[in-house]
Amino acid sequence: MAIISEKGYPDLFIPKTKKDSEGNLKCAGLFIELKKIGGKPSKEQLMMVQYLNNEGYFARIVEGAEDAIELINNYINGEIIC
């Protein structure tokens, strides 16, 4: 297992792909940058999330564990359309 420590790299990656009804890849996985409530992302974190979204991932910055859990559940249960 590789650990990536590049500045701005998100805290969590869920390697679950999302495909459309024809089997075409829509999302290559979920990346989450977790901030404490009221915390602000760095410039590098904002740039990394934008880069990952452009590369076919679903990347988001969330505040607090409850928001992260909700995002994960919504992604896994198909409530998020990439």
CORDAMO-V840622 format. One line per field, one symbol per residue. phi: phi as a letter, one per 20 degrees, with the letter a starting at -180 (. if undefined). burial: + if it has 24 or more other ideal C-beta (glycine too) atoms within 12 Angstrom, else -. A space follows every 50 residues. Layout:
phi = ???
burial = ???
This chain:
phi = .edecfgnfgfccdedfccefenffdceqddcdedfgnfdffgfffffff gfffeoeddbdcdnffffffffffffeneddf
burial = ---------+++++---+--------+-++++++------+---+--++- -+----++++++-----+--++--+------+
